[in-house]
């Protein structure tokens, strides 16, 4: 979109100069100057857009890392909590089974 805008502006400037009542040498000089100005403007805009994209990528990357770390901690905490409960219940069940076996042996 930016390239189209700049190309349209350049075409308008060039056409305006070509139809201006000036000497050919002077017109070519103005066209060259305007073309260089437009080229510099395009480079500056490209640099600005490039920096914004880099910043946004950095922000998104940082947010993703923070979210991934948060999810990982939540999952680990849940795993540890339920692991302890399962181990505890299994130990209780083993004691109950052992007690039942001892009662049956009597």
Backbone as CSV, one residue per row, in Angstrom:
resi,resn,N_x,N_y,N_z,CA_x,CA_y,CA_z,C_x,C_y,C_z
1,UNK,0.827,-1.176,0.000,0.000,0.000,0.000,0.875,1.245,0.000
2,UNK,1.903,1.250,0.850,2.822,2.374,0.918,3.553,2.539,-0.403
3,UNK,3.956,1.431,-1.003,4.658,1.490,-2.283,3.751,2.075,-3.359
4,UNK,2.493,1.693,-3.365,1.542,2.225,-4.339,1.338,3.719,-4.165
5,UNK,1.263,4.153,-2.914,1.098,5.572,-2.621,2.300,6.361,-3.114
6,UNK,3.495,5.865,-2.819,4.709,6.551,-3.265,4.833,6.545,-4.782
7,UNK,4.491,5.438,-5.411,4.561,5.361,-6.872,3.576,6.336,-7.503
8,UNK,2.393,6.434,-6.953,1.399,7.379,-7.463,1.854,8.817,-7.304
9,UNK,2.434,9.123,-6.150,2.940,10.475,-5.911,4.062,10.803,-6.889
10,UNK,4.960,9.846,-7.092,6.075,10.057,-8.020,5.559,10.287,-9.433
11,UNK,4.600,9.490,-9.847,4.046,9.642,-11.198,3.388,11.009,-11.351
12,UNK,2.672,11.451,-10.341,2.027,12.761,-10.387,3.031,13.890,-10.488
13,UNK,4.089,13.804,-9.697,5.133,14.833,-9.735,5.806,14.854,-11.099
14,UNK,6.143,13.690,-11.610,6.834,13.612,-12.904,5.947,14.151,-14.020
15,UNK,4.686,13.755,-14.044,3.778,14.259,-15.083,3.608,15.771,-14.983
16,UNK,3.506,16.265,-13.768,3.381,17.711,-13.574,4.588,18.456,-14.113
17,UNK,5.765,17.913,-13.883,6.987,18.554,-14.373,7.112,18.461,-15.889
18,UNK,6.700,17.332,-16.442,6.814,17.161,-17.894,5.921,18.140,-18.649
19,UNK,4.801,18.489,-18.060,3.885,19.416,-18.725,4.145,20.867,-18.338
20,UNK,5.095,21.095,-17.447,5.427,22.467,-17.058,6.199,23.140,-18.194
21,UNK,5.985,24.434,-18.398,6.663,25.138,-19.495,8.093,25.528,-19.126
22,UNK,8.994,24.539,-19.035,10.396,24.814,-18.729,11.284,24.129,-19.750
23,UNK,12.533,24.495,-19.737,13.530,23.900,-20.619,13.743,22.438,-20.226
24,UNK,14.049,21.575,-21.188,14.224,20.143,-20.951,15.272,19.828,-19.901
25,UNK,16.407,20.535,-19.960,17.493,20.287,-19.004,17.022,20.590,-17.578
26,UNK,16.326,21.694,-17.423,15.819,22.084,-16.107,14.769,21.092,-15.610
27,UNK,13.911,20.626,-16.498,12.879,19.648,-16.140,13.519,18.338,-15.703
28,UNK,14.521,17.888,-16.433,15.213,16.641,-16.055,15.882,16.778,-14.690
29,UNK,16.446,17.943,-14.431,17.097,18.187,-13.140,16.068,18.110,-12.002
30,UNK,14.896,18.728,-12.226,13.846,18.692,-11.204,13.335,17.268,-10.992
31,UNK,13.179,16.526,-12.097,12.720,15.136,-11.986,13.720,14.319,-11.181
32,UNK,15.002,14.511,-11.457,16.044,13.767,-10.736,16.011,14.124,-9.248
33,UNK,15.880,15.415,-8.958,15.838,15.856,-7.558,14.622,15.267,-6.842
34,UNK,13.466,15.339,-7.482,12.248,14.789,-6.876,12.354,13.276,-6.704
35,UNK,12.920,12.602,-7.691,13.079,11.146,-7.592,13.976,10.792,-6.413
36,UNK,15.050,11.553,-6.233,15.943,11.302,-5.093,15.232,11.581,-3.769
37,UNK,14.439,12.649,-3.741,13.675,12.956,-2.524,12.699,11.827,-2.197
38,UNK,11.994,11.362,-3.210,11.035,10.270,-2.999,11.740,8.988,-2.568
39,UNK,12.909,8.732,-3.150,13.683,7.546,-2.762,14.078,7.639,-1.287
40,UNK,14.529,8.828,-0.865,14.907,9.013,0.538,13.701,8.852,1.463
41,UNK,12.561,9.387,1.043,11.346,9.236,1.847,10.954,7.766,1.965
42,UNK,11.069,7.043,0.865,10.731,5.612,0.883,11.670,4.852,1.817
43,UNK,12.964,5.178,1.775,13.929,4.520,2.671,13.585,4.813,4.125
44,UNK,13.251,6.071,4.405,12.902,6.438,5.784,11.655,5.699,6.253
45,UNK,10.634,5.648,5.406,9.408,4.937,5.774,9.684,3.454,5.980
46,UNK,10.509,2.882,5.101,10.860,1.470,5.242,11.548,1.240,6.587
47,UNK,12.466,2.133,6.941,13.156,2.009,8.224,12.200,2.099,9.399
48,UNK,11.252,3.049,9.319,10.270,3.206,10.398,9.396,1.959,10.530
49,UNK,8.897,1.492,9.404,8.033,0.305,9.421,8.814,-0.904,9.915
50,UNK,10.048,-1.026,9.468,10.891,-2.150,9.880,11.093,-2.138,11.395
51,UNK,11.358,-0.970,11.955,11.543,-0.861,13.406,10.259,-1.217,14.157
52,UNK,9.123,-0.749,13.639,7.850,-1.070,14.294,7.586,-2.570,14.270
53,UNK,7.891,-3.196,13.144,7.689,-4.647,13.037,8.603,-5.374,14.017
54,UNK,9.855,-4.944,14.097,10.792,-5.573,15.038,10.307,-5.411,16.474
55,UNK,9.838,-4.205,16.809,9.329,-3.968,18.164,8.123,-4.849,18.465
56,UNK,7.192,-4.922,17.521,6.003,-5.752,17.720,6.384,-7.221,17.859
57,UNK,7.328,-7.678,17.041,7.784,-9.066,17.140,8.379,-9.316,18.520
58,UNK,9.195,-8.367,18.989,9.783,-8.513,20.319,8.728,-8.565,21.405
59,UNK,7.718,-7.702,21.292,6.635,-7.693,22.285,5.849,-8.997,22.263
60,UNK,5.517,-9.459,21.068,4.750,-10.704,20.941,5.565,-11.881,21.459
61,UNK,6.844,-11.902,21.100,7.722,-12.988,21.539,7.833,-13.006,23.061
62,UNK,8.006,-11.835,23.646,8.120,-11.735,25.102,6.827,-12.178,25.790
63,UNK,5.698,-11.727,25.267,4.404,-12.113,25.835,4.189,-13.616,25.722
64,UNK,4.553,-14.187,24.583,4.407,-15.629,24.391,5.261,-16.392,25.398
65,UNK,6.510,-15.966,25.587,7.396,-16.641,26.540,6.833,-16.567,27.955
66,UNK,6.343,-15.379,28.339,5.769,-15.224,29.679,4.550,-16.129,29.862
67,UNK,3.700,-16.164,28.854,2.502,-17.005,28.929,2.880,-18.479,28.992
68,UNK,3.838,-18.890,28.167,4.273,-20.289,28.165,4.855,-20.669,29.525
69,UNK,5.649,-19.791,30.112,6.219,-20.072,31.433,5.127,-20.168,32.493
70,UNK,4.146,-19.283,32.413,3.041,-19.310,33.372,2.252,-20.612,33.260
71,UNK,1.953,-21.013,32.038,1.221,-22.267,31.823,2.043,-23.447,32.328
72,UNK,3.334,-23.452,32.041,4.199,-24.550,32.488,4.206,-24.648,34.012
73,UNK,4.281,-23.500,34.689,4.270,-23.520,36.156,2.925,-24.014,36.690
74,UNK,1.851,-23.579,36.068,0.520,-24.017,36.500,0.360,-25.522,36.333
75,UNK,0.796,-26.040,35.203,0.709,-27.483,34.945,1.570,-28.247,35.947
76,UNK,2.784,-27.763,36.185,3.680,-28.440,37.127,3.090,-28.427,38.537
77,UNK,2.553,-27.278,38.944,1.945,-27.195,40.276,0.768,-28.163,40.398
78,UNK,-0.069,-28.223,39.368,-1.203,-29.158,39.375,-0.728,-30.594,39.408
79,UNK,0.292,-30.900,38.641,0.849,-32.257,38.615,1.371,-32.631,39.997
80,UNK,2.148,-31.726,40.598,2.710,-32.013,41.924,1.598,-32.220,42.956
81,UNK,0.560,-31.395,42.880,-0.549,-31.509,43.835,-1.249,-32.859,43.693
82,UNK,-1.594,-33.224,42.484,-2.324,-34.479,42.275,-1.426,-35.695,42.451
83,UNK,-0.149,-35.554,42.124,0.790,-36.659,42.327,0.854,-37.006,43.813
84,UNK,0.964,-35.993,44.654,1.021,-36.225,46.097,-0.271,-36.873,46.597
85,UNK,-1.407,-36.421,46.083,-2.686,-37.011,46.487,-2.777,-38.470,46.049
86,UNK,-2.335,-38.770,44.832,-2.392,-40.148,44.321,-1.472,-41.051,45.133
87,UNK,-0.268,-40.566,45.421,0.672,-41.365,46.218,0.078,-41.617,47.604
88,UNK,-0.512,-40.597,48.194,-1.110,-40.740,49.521,-2.276,-41.738,49.496
89,UNK,-3.156,-41.613,48.509,-4.305,-42.527,48.404,-3.839,-43.959,48.138
90,UNK,-2.814,-44.105,47.311,-2.290,-45.439,47.008,-1.700,-46.070,48.267
91,UNK,-0.981,-45.275,49.046,-0.413,-45.792,50.295,-1.527,-46.201,51.262
92,UNK,-2.572,-45.375,51.353,-3.710,-45.720,52.222,-4.382,-47.006,51.750
93,UNK,-4.567,-47.134,50.445,-5.195,-48.324,49.884,-4.338,-49.563,50.164
94,UNK,-3.025,-49.429,50.027,-2.127,-50.559,50.296,-2.234,-50.985,51.761
95,UNK,-2.337,-50.020,52.663,-2.482,-50.344,54.086,-3.803,-51.063,54.341
96,UNK,-4.862,-50.586,53.694,-6.176,-51.227,53.862,-6.151,-52.664,53.346
97,UNK,-5.530,-52.880,52.188,-5.443,-54.230,51.618,-4.618,-55.122,52.540
98,UNK,-3.531,-54.599,53.043,-2.682,-55.385,53.946,-3.447,-55.747,55.226
99,UNK,-4.219,-54.816,55.737,-5.010,-55.081,56.944,-6.062,-56.151,56.669
100,UNK,-6.705,-56.079,55.512,-7.712,-57.084,55.147,-7.067,-58.460,55.024
101,UNK,-5.879,-58.517,54.408,-5.176,-59.800,54.268,-4.810,-60.372,55.634
102,UNK,-4.376,-59.520,56.516,-4.032,-59.978,57.863,-5.269,-60.493,58.600
103,UNK,-6.402,-59.818,58.397,-7.648,-60.275,59.023,-8.069,-61.632,58.465
104,UNK,-7.867,-61.842,57.175,-8.239,-63.113,56.554,-7.342,-64.255,57.035
105,UNK,-6.109,-63.960,57.356,-5.179,-64.989,57.814,-5.527,-65.466,59.225
106,UNK,-6.212,-64.701,59.985,-6.529,-65.068,61.373,-7.599,-66.075,61.470
